[in-house]
């Protein structure tokens, strides 16, 4: 027998904060990630950690923060998480501004939105030169998701 009590909906109760809230901070990510061995990219795409960081935004934010997407979440410093949270917030704000869309619209989308594609540094650019250092970008799978990064900028 399954009865649903709206006050104890398991999924909703365990969702993390939204990226543009104050609750989503470097200190928050740092605290939640200690002793965690999973890749940082998987960590920030976990809805229980933060809601709505899709594959594109995770790829781009990790590049801008200079973090290797495969690095263990628990090994990332508070300083690096500061850069990462700032870039996640900026990317989301920029996407909203450029697309004139709502946060909800693109949070649900994992496709490559046309209005956003011109400002993409790594997503969909595997085997092309890094926009910063011209090193050829590498594509790998992390948690079955396409992951593109620069082996030089994201050590
Ligand atoms: Zn590079």
Backbone and ligand atoms as CSV (ligand in chain L), in Angstrom:
chain,resi,resn,atom,element,x,y,z
A,1,UNK,N,N,0.834,-1.218,0.000
A,1,UNK,CA,C,0.000,0.000,0.000
A,1,UNK,C,C,0.857,1.253,0.000
A,2,UNK,N,N,0.463,2.183,-0.816
A,2,UNK,CA,C,1.218,3.426,-0.916
A,2,UNK,C,C,0.271,4.592,-0.701
A,3,UNK,N,N,0.475,5.326,0.321
A,3,UNK,CA,C,-0.322,6.540,0.515
A,3,UNK,C,C,0.623,7.720,0.534
A,4,UNK,N,N,0.223,8.781,-0.123
A,4,UNK,CA,C,1.115,9.922,-0.227
A,4,UNK,C,C,0.725,11.033,0.746
A,5,UNK,N,N,1.640,11.321,1.598
A,5,UNK,CA,C,1.461,12.444,2.511
A,5,UNK,C,C,2.218,13.631,1.929
A,6,UNK,N,N,1.494,14.689,1.521
A,6,UNK,CA,C,2.158,15.803,0.836
A,6,UNK,C,C,3.235,16.482,1.681
A,7,UNK,N,N,3.138,16.363,2.986
A,7,UNK,CA,C,4.130,17.021,3.842
A,7,UNK,C,C,5.433,16.237,3.939
A,8,UNK,N,N,5.403,15.008,3.503
A,8,UNK,CA,C,6.633,14.228,3.642
A,8,UNK,C,C,7.047,13.645,2.293
A,9,UNK,N,N,6.833,14.411,1.257
A,9,UNK,CA,C,7.249,13.960,-0.068
A,9,UNK,C,C,8.769,13.829,-0.094
A,10,UNK,N,N,9.228,12.623,-0.245
A,10,UNK,CA,C,10.664,12.368,-0.082
A,10,UNK,C,C,11.541,13.167,-1.035
A,11,UNK,N,N,11.160,13.173,-2.304
A,11,UNK,CA,C,12.004,13.845,-3.286
A,11,UNK,C,C,12.105,15.334,-2.984
A,12,UNK,N,N,10.944,15.960,-2.789
A,12,UNK,CA,C,10.941,17.404,-2.554
A,12,UNK,C,C,11.718,17.766,-1.293
A,13,UNK,N,N,11.555,16.947,-0.281
A,13,UNK,CA,C,12.228,17.256,0.976
A,13,UNK,C,C,13.739,17.163,0.876
A,14,UNK,N,N,14.208,16.435,-0.108
A,14,UNK,CA,C,15.655,16.240,-0.191
A,14,UNK,C,C,16.329,17.043,-1.297
A,15,UNK,N,N,15.566,17.903,-1.936
A,15,UNK,CA,C,16.177,18.729,-2.982
A,15,UNK,C,C,17.083,19.788,-2.363
A,16,UNK,N,N,18.178,20.085,-3.056
A,16,UNK,CA,C,19.089,21.117,-2.585
A,16,UNK,C,C,18.554,22.499,-2.914
A,17,UNK,N,N,19.291,23.551,-2.538
A,17,UNK,CA,C,18.865,24.922,-2.839
A,17,UNK,C,C,18.987,25.233,-4.330
A,18,UNK,N,N,18.312,26.273,-4.771
A,18,UNK,CA,C,18.463,26.732,-6.151
A,18,UNK,C,C,19.734,27.568,-6.254
A,19,UNK,N,N,20.361,27.576,-7.447
A,19,UNK,CA,C,21.684,28.198,-7.591
A,19,UNK,C,C,21.720,29.703,-7.299
A,20,UNK,N,N,20.629,30.399,-7.561
A,20,UNK,CA,C,20.679,31.853,-7.396
A,20,UNK,C,C,20.270,32.318,-5.997
A,21,UNK,N,N,20.110,31.377,-5.102
A,21,UNK,CA,C,19.802,31.755,-3.723
A,21,UNK,C,C,21.093,31.941,-2.927
A,22,UNK,N,N,20.965,32.624,-1.792
A,22,UNK,CA,C,22.138,32.839,-0.939
A,22,UNK,C,C,22.598,31.545,-0.288
A,23,UNK,N,N,21.660,30.651,-0.116
A,23,UNK,CA,C,21.980,29.371,0.513
A,23,UNK,C,C,23.013,28.589,-0.312
A,24,UNK,N,N,22.967,28.784,-1.620
A,24,UNK,CA,C,23.941,28.118,-2.493
A,24,UNK,C,C,25.232,28.933,-2.500
A,25,UNK,N,N,26.165,28.530,-1.670
A,25,UNK,CA,C,27.413,29.274,-1.509
A,25,UNK,C,C,28.601,28.318,-1.557
A,26,UNK,N,N,29.787,28.915,-1.616
A,26,UNK,CA,C,31.009,28.115,-1.613
A,26,UNK,C,C,31.108,27.293,-0.329
A,27,UNK,N,N,30.778,27.928,0.785
A,27,UNK,CA,C,30.853,27.231,2.074
A,27,UNK,C,C,29.901,26.035,2.105
A,28,UNK,N,N,28.726,26.238,1.516
A,28,UNK,CA,C,27.736,25.150,1.452
A,28,UNK,C,C,28.291,23.969,0.655
A,29,UNK,N,N,28.832,24.232,-0.543
A,29,UNK,CA,C,29.384,23.150,-1.375
A,29,UNK,C,C,30.557,22.477,-0.674
A,30,UNK,N,N,31.378,23.304,-0.060
A,30,UNK,CA,C,32.545,22.787,0.649
A,30,UNK,C,C,32.109,21.828,1.760
A,31,UNK,N,N,31.154,22.280,2.561
A,31,UNK,CA,C,30.689,21.447,3.682
A,31,UNK,C,C,30.051,20.146,3.191
A,32,UNK,N,N,29.247,20.245,2.161
A,32,UNK,CA,C,28.530,19.058,1.669
A,32,UNK,C,C,29.459,18.050,0.974
A,33,UNK,N,N,30.613,18.521,0.531
A,33,UNK,CA,C,31.465,17.656,-0.284
A,33,UNK,C,C,32.569,16.957,0.504
A,34,UNK,N,N,32.771,17.340,1.769
A,34,UNK,CA,C,33.881,16.731,2.511
A,34,UNK,C,C,33.724,15.215,2.550
A,35,UNK,N,N,34.840,14.518,2.356
A,35,UNK,CA,C,34.914,13.041,2.353
A,35,UNK,C,C,34.196,12.395,1.172
A,36,UNK,N,N,33.714,13.204,0.217
A,36,UNK,CA,C,33.042,12.611,-0.944
A,36,UNK,C,C,34.060,12.369,-2.055
A,37,UNK,N,N,34.020,11.154,-2.600
A,37,UNK,CA,C,35.010,10.788,-3.616
A,37,UNK,C,C,34.473,10.924,-5.031
A,38,UNK,N,N,33.189,11.156,-5.191
A,38,UNK,CA,C,32.622,11.217,-6.542
A,38,UNK,C,C,33.177,12.433,-7.291
A,39,UNK,N,N,33.177,12.379,-8.640
A,39,UNK,CA,C,33.689,13.516,-9.411
A,39,UNK,C,C,32.902,14.791,-9.115
A,40,UNK,N,N,33.587,15.905,-9.081
A,40,UNK,CA,C,32.941,17.174,-8.739
A,40,UNK,C,C,31.797,17.495,-9.707
A,41,UNK,N,N,31.947,17.077,-10.966
A,41,UNK,CA,C,30.880,17.364,-11.940
A,41,UNK,C,C,29.591,16.635,-11.565
A,42,UNK,N,N,29.720,15.369,-11.191
A,42,UNK,CA,C,28.554,14.597,-10.749
A,42,UNK,C,C,27.948,15.221,-9.496
A,43,UNK,N,N,28.824,15.681,-8.620
A,43,UNK,CA,C,28.405,16.300,-7.364
A,43,UNK,C,C,27.522,17.537,-7.595
A,44,UNK,N,N,27.965,18.433,-8.484
A,44,UNK,CA,C,27.189,19.673,-8.676
A,44,UNK,C,C,25.952,19.460,-9.560
A,45,UNK,N,N,25.873,18.288,-10.223
A,45,UNK,CA,C,24.659,17.996,-11.002
A,45,UNK,C,C,23.639,17.199,-10.192
A,46,UNK,N,N,23.975,16.902,-8.937
A,46,UNK,CA,C,23.075,16.151,-8.055
A,46,UNK,C,C,22.004,17.097,-7.508
A,47,UNK,N,N,20.742,16.800,-7.833
A,47,UNK,CA,C,19.629,17.671,-7.408
A,47,UNK,C,C,19.510,17.774,-5.888
A,48,UNK,N,N,20.075,16.811,-5.189
A,48,UNK,CA,C,20.031,16.865,-3.730
A,48,UNK,C,C,21.056,17.864,-3.202
A,49,UNK,N,N,22.026,18.218,-4.025
A,49,UNK,CA,C,23.038,19.195,-3.625
A,49,UNK,C,C,22.618,20.589,-4.066
A,50,UNK,N,N,22.315,20.724,-5.352
A,50,UNK,CA,C,21.812,21.998,-5.877
A,50,UNK,C,C,20.875,21.668,-7.040
A,51,UNK,N,N,19.794,22.409,-7.118
A,51,UNK,CA,C,18.771,22.113,-8.117
A,51,UNK,C,C,19.088,22.789,-9.442
A,52,UNK,N,N,19.036,22.030,-10.528
A,52,UNK,CA,C,18.993,22.650,-11.840
A,52,UNK,C,C,20.307,23.006,-12.509
A,53,UNK,N,N,21.429,22.469,-12.046
A,53,UNK,CA,C,22.666,22.683,-12.792
A,53,UNK,C,C,22.777,21.543,-13.813
A,54,UNK,N,N,22.373,21.840,-15.041
A,54,UNK,CA,C,22.365,20.832,-16.101
A,54,UNK,C,C,23.751,20.583,-16.654
A,55,UNK,N,N,23.831,19.683,-17.604
A,55,UNK,CA,C,25.119,19.246,-18.135
A,55,UNK,C,C,25.910,20.385,-18.786
A,56,UNK,N,N,25.252,21.208,-19.575
A,56,UNK,CA,C,25.935,22.323,-20.234
A,56,UNK,C,C,26.547,23.262,-19.201
A,57,UNK,N,N,25.743,23.628,-18.218
A,57,UNK,CA,C,26.181,24.615,-17.230
A,57,UNK,C,C,27.287,24.062,-16.343
A,58,UNK,N,N,27.224,22.771,-16.059
A,58,UNK,CA,C,28.279,22.141,-15.268
A,58,UNK,C,C,29.600,22.164,-16.043
A,59,UNK,N,N,29.551,21.786,-17.328
A,59,UNK,CA,C,30.755,21.814,-18.172
A,59,UNK,C,C,31.369,23.213,-18.218
A,60,UNK,N,N,30.534,24.202,-18.478
A,60,UNK,CA,C,31.016,25.576,-18.649
A,60,UNK,C,C,31.559,26.155,-17.338
A,61,UNK,N,N,30.829,25.946,-16.254
A,61,UNK,CA,C,31.253,26.518,-14.967
A,61,UNK,C,C,32.575,25.912,-14.506
A,62,UNK,N,N,32.755,24.607,-14.722
A,62,UNK,CA,C,34.004,23.959,-14.309
A,62,UNK,C,C,35.171,24.482,-15.139
A,63,UNK,N,N,34.924,24.724,-16.421
A,63,UNK,CA,C,35.982,25.304,-17.254
A,63,UNK,C,C,36.356,26.696,-16.745
A,64,UNK,N,N,35.367,27.541,-16.544
A,64,UNK,CA,C,35.627,28.919,-16.122
A,64,UNK,C,C,36.306,28.972,-14.753
A,65,UNK,N,N,36.014,27.995,-13.911
A,65,UNK,CA,C,36.623,27.962,-12.580
A,65,UNK,C,C,37.981,27.255,-12.594
A,66,UNK,N,N,38.352,26.657,-13.735
A,66,UNK,CA,C,39.642,25.977,-13.840
A,66,UNK,C,C,39.718,24.702,-13.025
A,67,UNK,N,N,38.588,23.998,-12.921
A,67,UNK,CA,C,38.534,22.769,-12.121
A,67,UNK,C,C,38.364,21.565,-13.039
A,68,UNK,N,N,39.160,20.528,-12.823
A,68,UNK,CA,C,39.016,19.295,-13.590
A,68,UNK,C,C,37.717,18.598,-13.170
A,69,UNK,N,N,36.829,18.324,-14.144
A,69,UNK,CA,C,35.513,17.755,-13.811
A,69,UNK,C,C,35.579,16.393,-13.141
A,70,UNK,N,N,36.711,15.715,-13.285
A,70,UNK,CA,C,36.860,14.372,-12.726
A,70,UNK,C,C,37.448,14.378,-11.323
A,71,UNK,N,N,37.859,15.531,-10.852
A,71,UNK,CA,C,38.471,15.600,-9.526
A,71,UNK,C,C,37.436,15.257,-8.446
A,72,UNK,N,N,37.858,14.574,-7.397
A,72,UNK,CA,C,36.936,14.225,-6.313
A,72,UNK,C,C,36.387,15.482,-5.660
A,73,UNK,N,N,35.072,15.505,-5.452
A,73,UNK,CA,C,34.426,16.672,-4.858
A,73,UNK,C,C,35.042,17.020,-3.502
A,74,UNK,N,N,35.425,15.982,-2.756
A,74,UNK,CA,C,35.974,16.190,-1.425
A,74,UNK,C,C,37.374,16.780,-1.405
A,75,UNK,N,N,38.018,16.824,-2.567
A,75,UNK,CA,C,39.383,17.362,-2.626
A,75,UNK,C,C,39.426,18.815,-3.087
A,76,UNK,N,N,38.271,19.358,-3.444
A,76,UNK,CA,C,38.237,20.731,-3.956
A,76,UNK,C,C,38.311,21.713,-2.784
A,77,UNK,N,N,39.140,22.730,-2.940
A,77,UNK,CA,C,39.321,23.703,-1.858
A,77,UNK,C,C,38.137,24.671,-1.784
A,78,UNK,N,N,38.039,25.335,-0.652
A,78,UNK,CA,C,36.996,26.357,-0.482
A,78,UNK,C,C,37.175,27.466,-1.518
A,79,UNK,N,N,38.429,27.811,-1.784
A,79,UNK,CA,C,38.720,28.853,-2.769
A,79,UNK,C,C,38.199,28.463,-4.156
A,80,UNK,N,N,38.433,27.215,-4.554
A,80,UNK,CA,C,37.944,26.760,-5.857
A,80,UNK,C,C,36.418,26.720,-5.893
A,81,UNK,N,N,35.813,26.325,-4.781
A,81,UNK,CA,C,34.344,26.323,-4.731
A,81,UNK,C,C,33.798,27.747,-4.816
A,82,UNK,N,N,34.575,28.710,-4.329
A,82,UNK,CA,C,34.154,30.112,-4.447
A,82,UNK,C,C,34.051,30.500,-5.916
A,83,UNK,N,N,35.099,30.152,-6.671
A,83,UNK,CA,C,35.084,30.457,-8.108
A,83,UNK,C,C,33.942,29.718,-8.793
A,84,UNK,N,N,33.774,28.464,-8.424
A,84,UNK,CA,C,32.756,27.633,-9.083
A,84,UNK,C,C,31.339,28.166,-8.832
A,85,UNK,N,N,31.016,28.473,-7.592
A,85,UNK,CA,C,29.658,28.975,-7.302
A,85,UNK,C,C,29.423,30.296,-8.022
A,86,UNK,N,N,30.448,31.147,-8.052
A,86,UNK,CA,C,30.300,32.431,-8.729
A,86,UNK,C,C,30.019,32.228,-10.221
A,87,UNK,N,N,30.743,31.302,-10.837
A,87,UNK,CA,C,30.547,31.061,-12.272
A,87,UNK,C,C,29.192,30.401,-12.561
A,88,UNK,N,N,28.771,29.504,-11.700
A,88,UNK,CA,C,27.448,28.889,-11.896
A,88,UNK,C,C,26.371,29.972,-11.855
A,89,UNK,N,N,26.457,30.849,-10.870
A,89,UNK,CA,C,25.468,31.933,-10.745
A,89,UNK,C,C,25.529,32.859,-11.963
A,90,UNK,N,N,26.739,33.212,-12.374
A,90,UNK,CA,C,26.890,34.125,-13.518
A,90,UNK,C,C,26.343,33.523,-14.809
A,91,UNK,N,N,26.652,32.255,-15.041
A,91,UNK,CA,C,26.190,31.593,-16.266
A,91,UNK,C,C,24.668,31.566,-16.303
A,92,UNK,N,N,24.061,31.234,-15.171
A,92,UNK,CA,C,22.601,31.164,-15.136
A,92,UNK,C,C,21.989,32.544,-15.365
A,93,UNK,N,N,22.569,33.559,-14.737
A,93,UNK,CA,C,22.059,34.927,-14.924
A,93,UNK,C,C,22.198,35.360,-16.378
A,94,UNK,N,N,23.357,35.050,-16.950
A,94,UNK,CA,C,23.635,35.414,-18.341
A,94,UNK,C,C,22.667,34.715,-19.293
A,95,UNK,N,N,22.409,33.454,-19.028
A,95,UNK,CA,C,21.499,32.695,-19.889
A,95,UNK,C,C,20.080,33.253,-19.820
A,96,UNK,N,N,19.687,33.645,-18.629
A,96,UNK,CA,C,18.351,34.231,-18.461
A,96,UNK,C,C,18.274,35.535,-19.251
A,97,UNK,N,N,19.338,36.341,-19.125
A,97,UNK,CA,C,19.384,37.642,-19.777
A,97,UNK,C,C,19.374,37.498,-21.308
A,98,UNK,N,N,20.227,36.613,-21.811
A,98,UNK,CA,C,20.339,36.437,-23.266
A,98,UNK,C,C,19.093,35.835,-23.886
A,99,UNK,N,N,18.502,34.911,-23.187
A,99,UNK,CA,C,17.363,34.212,-23.771
A,99,UNK,C,C,16.045,34.868,-23.418
A,100,UNK,N,N,16.087,35.769,-22.442
A,100,UNK,CA,C,14.861,36.353,-21.969
A,100,UNK,C,C,13.919,35.273,-21.460
A,101,UNK,N,N,14.516,34.195,-21.029
A,101,UNK,CA,C,13.711,33.049,-20.611
A,101,UNK,C,C,13.672,32.974,-19.095
A,102,UNK,N,N,12.827,32.139,-18.591
A,102,UNK,CA,C,12.764,31.972,-17.148
A,102,UNK,C,C,13.763,30.925,-16.716
A,103,UNK,N,N,14.115,30.960,-15.479
A,103,UNK,CA,C,15.057,29.984,-14.928
A,103,UNK,C,C,14.530,28.568,-15.171
A,104,UNK,N,N,13.253,28.395,-14.948
A,104,UNK,CA,C,12.643,27.078,-15.058
A,104,UNK,C,C,12.805,26.507,-16.478
A,105,UNK,N,N,12.611,27.375,-17.475
A,105,UNK,CA,C,12.686,26.917,-18.859
A,105,UNK,C,C,13.997,26.238,-19.182
A,106,UNK,N,N,15.099,26.888,-18.859
A,106,UNK,CA,C,16.340,26.249,-19.288
A,106,UNK,C,C,16.891,25.275,-18.269
A,107,UNK,N,N,16.405,25.331,-17.058
A,107,UNK,CA,C,16.844,24.317,-16.097
A,107,UNK,C,C,16.379,22.938,-16.545
A,108,UNK,N,N,15.231,22.897,-17.184
A,108,UNK,CA,C,14.690,21.605,-17.597
A,108,UNK,C,C,15.302,21.118,-18.899
A,109,UNK,N,N,16.006,21.990,-19.576
A,109,UNK,CA,C,16.509,21.633,-20.892
A,109,UNK,C,C,17.955,21.191,-20.824
A,110,UNK,N,N,18.246,20.114,-21.489
A,110,UNK,CA,C,19.632,19.671,-21.559
A,110,UNK,C,C,20.130,19.730,-22.995
A,111,UNK,N,N,19.325,20.246,-23.875
A,111,UNK,CA,C,19.757,20.431,-25.255
A,111,UNK,C,C,20.685,21.623,-25.345
A,112,UNK,N,N,21.143,21.932,-26.510
A,112,UNK,CA,C,22.054,23.055,-26.667
A,112,UNK,C,C,21.262,24.267,-27.153
A,113,UNK,N,N,20.955,25.180,-26.280
A,113,UNK,CA,C,20.111,26.294,-26.682
A,113,UNK,C,C,20.851,27.251,-27.607
A,114,UNK,N,N,20.231,27.596,-28.723
A,114,UNK,CA,C,20.876,28.419,-29.730
A,114,UNK,C,C,21.353,29.757,-29.212
A,115,UNK,N,N,20.565,30.390,-28.398
A,115,UNK,CA,C,20.923,31.722,-27.915
A,115,UNK,C,C,22.143,31.695,-27.019
A,116,UNK,N,N,22.439,30.517,-26.505
A,116,UNK,CA,C,23.510,30.412,-25.525
A,116,UNK,C,C,24.788,29.864,-26.156
A,117,UNK,N,N,24.657,29.259,-27.347
A,117,UNK,CA,C,25.760,28.481,-27.895
A,117,UNK,C,C,26.989,29.328,-28.240
A,118,UNK,N,N,26.775,30.596,-28.558
A,118,UNK,CA,C,27.923,31.421,-28.940
A,118,UNK,C,C,28.870,31.671,-27.786
A,119,UNK,N,N,28.362,31.605,-26.580
A,119,UNK,CA,C,29.236,31.872,-25.439
A,119,UNK,C,C,29.732,30.596,-24.776
A,120,UNK,N,N,29.555,29.458,-25.428
A,120,UNK,CA,C,30.038,28.211,-24.843
A,120,UNK,C,C,31.542,28.032,-25.079
A,121,UNK,N,N,32.253,27.708,-24.022
A,121,UNK,CA,C,33.704,27.515,-24.120
A,121,UNK,C,C,34.068,26.057,-24.405
A,122,UNK,N,N,33.372,25.140,-23.754
A,122,UNK,CA,C,33.745,23.732,-23.888
A,122,UNK,C,C,32.625,22.830,-24.391
A,123,UNK,N,N,31.413,23.055,-23.938
A,123,UNK,CA,C,30.321,22.154,-24.300
A,123,UNK,C,C,30.129,22.105,-25.816
A,124,UNK,N,N,30.144,20.884,-26.381
A,124,UNK,CA,C,29.967,20.715,-27.818
A,124,UNK,C,C,31.197,21.101,-28.634
A,125,UNK,N,N,32.327,21.353,-27.964
A,125,UNK,CA,C,33.524,21.797,-28.671
A,125,UNK,C,C,34.673,20.789,-28.554
A,126,UNK,N,N,34.364,19.524,-28.334
A,126,UNK,CA,C,35.426,18.529,-28.215
A,126,UNK,C,C,36.296,18.502,-29.471
A,127,UNK,N,N,37.587,18.292,-29.272
A,127,UNK,CA,C,38.611,18.251,-30.335
A,127,UNK,C,C,38.865,19.623,-30.966
A,128,UNK,N,N,38.239,20.646,-30.466
A,128,UNK,CA,C,38.528,22.007,-30.942
A,128,UNK,C,C,39.476,22.685,-29.948
A,129,UNK,N,N,40.149,23.779,-30.391
A,129,UNK,CA,C,41.107,24.426,-29.490
A,129,UNK,C,C,40.429,25.159,-28.333
A,130,UNK,N,N,41.068,25.103,-27.163
A,130,UNK,CA,C,40.609,25.823,-25.977
A,130,UNK,C,C,40.576,27.324,-26.275
A,131,UNK,N,N,39.528,27.998,-25.832
A,131,UNK,CA,C,39.395,29.432,-26.085
A,131,UNK,C,C,40.434,30.248,-25.317
A,132,UNK,N,N,41.071,29.627,-24.327
A,132,UNK,CA,C,42.065,30.343,-23.524
A,132,UNK,C,C,43.500,30.045,-23.924
A,133,UNK,N,N,43.787,28.749,-24.191
A,133,UNK,CA,C,45.194,28.376,-24.368
A,133,UNK,C,C,45.455,27.595,-25.661
A,134,UNK,N,N,44.425,27.361,-26.469
A,134,UNK,CA,C,44.557,26.661,-27.749
A,134,UNK,C,C,44.863,25.174,-27.652
A,135,UNK,N,N,44.961,24.627,-26.447
A,135,UNK,CA,C,45.115,23.178,-26.300
A,135,UNK,C,C,43.838,22.508,-26.804
A,136,UNK,N,N,43.999,21.331,-27.429
A,136,UNK,CA,C,42.821,20.624,-27.947
A,136,UNK,C,C,41.973,20.110,-26.774
A,137,UNK,N,N,40.688,20.417,-26.807
A,137,UNK,CA,C,39.779,20.009,-25.731
A,137,UNK,C,C,39.518,18.502,-25.782
A,138,UNK,N,N,39.376,17.909,-24.610
A,138,UNK,CA,C,39.207,16.467,-24.473
A,138,UNK,C,C,37.761,16.157,-24.073
A,139,UNK,N,N,37.193,15.090,-24.659
A,139,UNK,CA,C,35.846,14.662,-24.289
A,139,UNK,C,C,35.906,13.337,-23.546
A,140,UNK,N,N,35.251,13.267,-22.408
A,140,UNK,CA,C,35.151,12.019,-21.646
A,140,UNK,C,C,33.710,11.865,-21.167
A,141,UNK,N,N,33.406,10.687,-20.631
A,141,UNK,CA,C,32.092,10.459,-20.034
A,141,UNK,C,C,32.253,10.453,-18.520
A,142,UNK,N,N,31.444,11.269,-17.853
A,142,UNK,CA,C,31.409,11.211,-16.391
A,142,UNK,C,C,29.961,10.989,-15.996
A,143,UNK,N,N,29.693,9.882,-15.298
A,143,UNK,CA,C,28.312,9.560,-14.946
A,143,UNK,C,C,27.443,9.473,-16.186
A,144,UNK,N,N,28.002,8.916,-17.249
A,144,UNK,CA,C,27.314,8.730,-18.530
A,144,UNK,C,C,26.959,10.044,-19.218
A,145,UNK,N,N,27.500,11.158,-18.760
A,145,UNK,CA,C,27.206,12.436,-19.391
A,145,UNK,C,C,28.437,12.955,-20.121
A,146,UNK,N,N,28.199,13.526,-21.300
A,146,UNK,CA,C,29.274,14.085,-22.101
A,146,UNK,C,C,29.971,15.209,-21.328
A,147,UNK,N,N,31.286,15.082,-21.230
A,147,UNK,CA,C,32.065,16.045,-20.467
A,147,UNK,C,C,33.237,16.502,-21.323
A,148,UNK,N,N,33.351,17.797,-21.542
A,148,UNK,CA,C,34.443,18.341,-22.345
A,148,UNK,C,C,35.239,19.299,-21.474
A,149,UNK,N,N,36.570,19.145,-21.518
A,149,UNK,CA,C,37.384,20.032,-20.699
A,149,UNK,C,C,38.746,20.258,-21.331
A,150,UNK,N,N,39.453,21.252,-20.835
A,150,UNK,CA,C,40.801,21.545,-21.311
A,150,UNK,C,C,41.797,20.926,-20.342
A,151,UNK,N,N,42.633,19.985,-20.824
A,151,UNK,CA,C,43.569,19.309,-19.922
A,151,UNK,C,C,44.636,20.239,-19.348
A,152,UNK,N,N,44.789,21.419,-19.950
A,152,UNK,CA,C,45.793,22.359,-19.453
A,152,UNK,C,C,45.187,23.362,-18.461
A,153,UNK,N,N,44.044,23.925,-18.802
A,153,UNK,CA,C,43.405,24.926,-17.932
A,153,UNK,C,C,42.716,24.292,-16.729
A,154,UNK,N,N,42.337,23.023,-16.853
A,154,UNK,CA,C,41.575,22.375,-15.790
A,154,UNK,C,C,42.353,21.188,-15.237
A,155,UNK,N,N,43.443,21.476,-14.562
A,155,UNK,CA,C,44.302,20.413,-14.041
A,155,UNK,C,C,43.690,19.752,-12.814
L,1,ZN,ZN,ZN,42.979,25.714,-22.046
